[in-house]
């Protein structure tokens, strides 16, 4: 490694990251620090604290954690890559080597990437916040609760889990989130009262066998209602057709066109 690269890394190490790096909220927005690590393939070797003319010094990775303290001479760098992580606000830029860092940072391209990432999140969130956050019907909620529980049958869930399952993660930033969450909790408590859910603890819920029976009965009633509606529509259509043919036969409706409708009339009579 030449002195030019060493000087760049030394300069970056003057902006070290804290042990815990905030990634949300106002604390996360003001973060601007660098973390430099050495990797052998995908395996971390060393979290760099300093670099000198002989090699890198820092905490070595062993048994799934970093343990101080070790050094890695430049003569043993064969097959080892340098990973530079720039924690810039709420975004993290990862560079594979010094030249990759220089290309993105010195040109300011990393700021463009941060802006595009921000817009990718903020624009959909803006339109999501403009829409009213309405709860679906009680039975639709029960259907979604059962669908979520079926993925992990033995695991309990909370109102937050169901809200995320119904609306996705964007609901956390919606202006009406608290109001809708409280309504969701009322629905869940009503399911507990009617036996579709059990509540092992204050904020946890679990589906009972009655929930399946309730949902199946609801689905049967919906299917029956749709069938009745289709039958009613068919009767209305046939009634209109019958009235038209009756009008032709009675001479109320006259036309200069002559069409043999015997087969059609026989088909209509088969439904009467």
C-alpha positions as CSV (number, residue, x, y, z in Angstrom):
1,X,0.0,0.0,0.0
2,X,1.5,3.3,-1.0
3,X,1.7,6.4,1.1
4,X,-1.1,8.2,-0.8
5,X,-3.6,5.5,0.3
6,X,-2.3,5.5,3.8
7,X,-2.7,9.3,4.1
8,X,-6.4,9.0,2.9
9,X,-7.2,6.3,5.4
10,X,-5.5,8.2,8.3
11,X,-7.6,11.2,7.4
12,X,-10.8,9.1,7.5
13,X,-9.9,7.6,10.9
14,X,-10.0,11.1,12.3
15,X,-13.8,10.8,12.0
16,X,-14.3,7.6,13.9
17,X,-17.8,6.2,14.6
18,X,-19.2,5.7,18.1
19,X,-19.8,2.2,19.5
20,X,-23.5,2.7,18.8
21,X,-24.3,4.5,15.6
22,X,-27.8,6.1,15.7
23,X,-29.7,5.3,12.4
24,X,-33.0,6.9,13.1
25,X,-34.4,10.2,14.4
26,X,-32.6,13.5,14.8
27,X,-29.5,11.9,16.2
28,X,-29.2,9.7,13.1
29,X,-29.6,12.7,10.8
30,X,-26.4,14.4,12.1
31,X,-24.2,11.4,11.9
32,X,-21.1,11.8,9.7
33,X,-18.4,9.2,10.4
34,X,-16.3,6.5,8.8
35,X,-15.6,2.9,9.7
36,X,-12.8,1.0,8.1
37,X,-12.6,-2.8,8.1
38,X,-10.5,-5.5,6.6
39,X,-12.2,-8.5,5.0
40,X,-11.1,-11.9,3.6
41,X,-13.9,-12.5,1.1
42,X,-17.1,-12.0,3.2
43,X,-15.3,-12.7,6.5
44,X,-14.4,-9.7,8.6
45,X,-10.8,-9.8,9.9
46,X,-10.0,-6.4,11.5
47,X,-11.8,-3.3,12.6
48,X,-9.2,-0.6,11.9
49,X,-8.3,1.9,14.6
50,X,-5.1,3.3,13.1
51,X,-2.8,2.7,10.2
52,X,1.0,3.3,10.1
53,X,3.9,2.7,7.7
54,X,3.9,-1.0,8.7
55,X,0.3,-2.0,8.6
56,X,-3.2,-1.8,10.1
57,X,-3.9,-1.8,13.9
58,X,-7.3,-2.5,15.4
59,X,-9.7,-5.1,16.8
60,X,-9.6,-8.5,15.3
61,X,-12.7,-10.6,14.7
62,X,-13.0,-13.9,16.4
63,X,-15.9,-16.0,17.8
64,X,-18.5,-13.7,16.3
65,X,-17.1,-10.6,17.9
66,X,-14.2,-8.1,17.7
67,X,-11.5,-8.6,20.3
68,X,-8.7,-6.0,20.9
69,X,-6.0,-5.8,19.9
70,X,-4.1,-6.9,16.8
71,X,-2.1,-5.7,13.8
72,X,-1.9,-6.8,10.2
73,X,1.2,-5.9,8.2
74,X,1.0,-4.8,4.7
75,X,3.1,-7.8,3.7
76,X,0.1,-10.1,4.6
77,X,-2.6,-8.1,2.7
78,X,-2.8,-10.6,-0.2
79,X,-6.4,-11.6,-0.6
80,X,-7.6,-9.0,1.9
81,X,-9.9,-6.1,0.9
82,X,-10.4,-2.8,2.6
83,X,-14.1,-1.8,3.2
84,X,-14.8,1.8,4.0
85,X,-18.3,2.6,5.4
86,X,-19.4,6.2,5.5
87,X,-22.4,6.8,7.8
88,X,-23.8,10.0,6.3
89,X,-27.0,11.0,8.0
90,X,-29.5,8.2,7.8
91,X,-27.7,6.6,4.9
92,X,-24.7,4.3,4.8
93,X,-22.3,4.2,1.8
94,X,-20.0,1.2,1.5
95,X,-16.9,1.4,-0.6
96,X,-14.7,-1.5,-1.7
97,X,-11.2,0.1,-1.4
98,X,-9.7,3.5,-1.4
99,X,-10.2,4.2,-5.1
100,X,-13.9,3.4,-4.8
101,X,-14.1,5.8,-1.9
102,X,-12.3,8.5,-3.9
103,X,-14.6,8.1,-6.9
104,X,-17.8,8.5,-4.9
105,X,-16.7,11.0,-2.2
106,X,-14.5,13.4,-4.0
107,X,-16.9,13.8,-6.9
108,X,-19.8,14.3,-4.4
109,X,-21.7,11.4,-6.1
110,X,-22.5,10.0,-2.6
111,X,-24.6,13.0,-1.9
112,X,-26.6,12.3,-5.1
113,X,-27.1,8.7,-3.9
114,X,-28.3,9.9,-0.5
115,X,-30.7,12.3,-2.2
116,X,-32.1,9.6,-4.5
117,X,-32.5,7.2,-1.6
118,X,-34.3,9.9,0.4
119,X,-36.7,10.6,-2.4
120,X,-37.3,6.9,-2.9
121,X,-38.6,6.9,0.6
122,X,-40.1,10.3,1.1
123,X,-42.1,10.6,-2.1
124,X,-44.2,7.4,-1.6
125,X,-44.5,8.3,2.1
126,X,-45.8,11.7,1.1
127,X,-48.6,10.3,-1.0
128,X,-49.3,7.5,1.6
129,X,-49.8,10.2,4.3
130,X,-52.3,12.0,2.0
131,X,-54.6,9.0,1.9
132,X,-56.9,8.3,4.9
133,X,-55.7,5.4,7.0
134,X,-59.0,3.5,7.2
135,X,-59.5,0.2,8.9
136,X,-61.0,-2.6,6.8
137,X,-64.2,-4.4,8.1
138,X,-64.1,-6.6,11.1
139,X,-64.2,-9.8,9.2
140,X,-61.5,-8.7,6.8
141,X,-59.3,-7.9,9.8
142,X,-60.0,-11.4,11.2
143,X,-59.0,-12.9,7.8
144,X,-55.7,-11.0,7.8
145,X,-55.1,-12.0,11.4
146,X,-55.6,-15.7,10.5
147,X,-53.4,-15.3,7.5
148,X,-50.6,-13.8,9.6
149,X,-50.9,-16.4,12.3
150,X,-50.8,-19.3,9.8
151,X,-47.2,-18.3,8.9
152,X,-46.0,-18.9,12.5
153,X,-48.9,-20.8,14.2
154,X,-47.2,-21.0,17.6
155,X,-46.1,-17.3,17.8
156,X,-48.2,-14.6,19.4
157,X,-48.7,-11.2,17.7
158,X,-49.4,-7.6,18.8
159,X,-51.5,-4.8,17.4
160,X,-48.3,-3.4,15.9
161,X,-47.7,-6.6,14.0
162,X,-51.2,-6.6,12.5
163,X,-51.0,-2.9,11.6
164,X,-47.7,-3.5,9.7
165,X,-49.2,-6.6,8.1
166,X,-52.2,-4.6,6.8
167,X,-50.6,-1.3,5.9
168,X,-46.8,-2.0,5.6
169,X,-44.1,-0.1,7.4
170,X,-45.2,3.3,6.1
171,X,-48.1,3.5,8.6
172,X,-45.5,4.4,11.4
173,X,-45.1,7.8,9.8
174,X,-48.8,8.5,9.0
175,X,-50.3,11.4,10.9
176,X,-53.4,9.3,11.9
177,X,-51.3,6.3,13.1
178,X,-52.2,6.6,16.8
179,X,-56.0,6.9,16.2
180,X,-56.1,3.9,13.8
181,X,-53.9,1.8,16.0
182,X,-56.3,2.4,18.9
183,X,-59.2,1.3,16.8
184,X,-57.3,-1.8,15.7
185,X,-56.7,-2.6,19.4
186,X,-60.5,-2.3,20.0
187,X,-61.1,-4.7,17.2
188,X,-58.6,-7.2,18.6
189,X,-60.2,-6.9,22.1
190,X,-63.6,-7.5,20.6
191,X,-62.3,-10.8,19.0
192,X,-60.9,-11.8,22.4
193,X,-64.4,-11.1,24.0
194,X,-66.2,-13.2,21.3
195,X,-63.6,-16.0,21.5
196,X,-61.9,-15.7,18.1
197,X,-58.6,-14.6,19.8
198,X,-57.0,-15.4,23.1
199,X,-54.7,-12.9,24.9
200,X,-51.8,-14.7,26.8
201,X,-50.5,-11.3,28.0
202,X,-51.6,-7.7,28.0
203,X,-50.4,-6.8,24.5
204,X,-50.2,-10.3,22.8
205,X,-52.8,-12.2,20.9
206,X,-53.2,-15.7,19.4
207,X,-55.8,-17.2,17.1
208,X,-58.2,-19.8,18.5
209,X,-60.2,-22.5,16.7
210,X,-63.3,-20.5,16.8
211,X,-61.8,-17.9,14.5
212,X,-61.6,-20.4,11.7
213,X,-65.2,-21.4,12.1
214,X,-66.3,-17.7,12.3
215,X,-64.4,-16.8,9.1
216,X,-65.7,-19.9,7.2
217,X,-69.3,-19.0,8.2
218,X,-68.8,-15.5,7.0
219,X,-67.4,-16.6,3.7
220,X,-70.4,-19.0,3.2
221,X,-72.8,-16.1,3.9
222,X,-70.9,-13.9,1.4
223,X,-71.0,-16.6,-1.2
224,X,-74.7,-17.2,-0.7
225,X,-75.4,-13.4,-0.9
226,X,-73.4,-13.2,-4.2
227,X,-75.4,-16.2,-5.6
228,X,-78.7,-14.6,-4.6
229,X,-77.7,-11.4,-6.2
230,X,-76.7,-13.2,-9.5
231,X,-80.0,-15.0,-9.5
232,X,-81.9,-11.7,-9.0
233,X,-80.0,-10.2,-11.9
234,X,-80.8,-13.2,-14.1
235,X,-84.5,-12.9,-13.3
236,X,-84.5,-9.2,-14.1
237,X,-82.8,-9.8,-17.5
238,X,-85.2,-12.7,-18.3
239,X,-88.2,-10.6,-17.3
240,X,-87.1,-7.8,-19.7
241,X,-86.6,-10.2,-22.5
242,X,-90.0,-11.8,-21.8
243,X,-91.7,-8.4,-21.8
244,X,-90.1,-7.6,-25.2
245,X,-91.2,-10.8,-26.8
246,X,-94.7,-10.4,-25.3
247,X,-94.8,-6.9,-26.8
248,X,-94.0,-8.3,-30.2
249,X,-96.6,-11.0,-29.9
250,X,-99.3,-8.6,-28.8
251,X,-98.5,-6.1,-31.5
252,X,-97.5,-3.4,-29.1
253,X,-94.0,-3.4,-30.5
254,X,-93.8,-3.4,-34.3
255,X,-90.9,-3.5,-36.7
256,X,-90.4,-3.9,-40.4
257,X,-87.7,-6.5,-39.8
258,X,-88.7,-10.2,-39.9
259,X,-86.6,-12.5,-37.8
260,X,-87.4,-16.1,-36.9
261,X,-87.1,-16.1,-33.1
262,X,-88.8,-19.4,-32.4
263,X,-85.6,-21.0,-31.0
264,X,-84.9,-18.0,-28.8
265,X,-88.5,-18.0,-27.5
266,X,-88.2,-21.7,-26.7
267,X,-85.0,-21.0,-24.8
268,X,-86.6,-18.2,-22.8
269,X,-89.6,-20.4,-22.0
270,X,-87.3,-23.1,-20.6
271,X,-86.5,-20.7,-17.7
272,X,-90.1,-19.8,-16.9
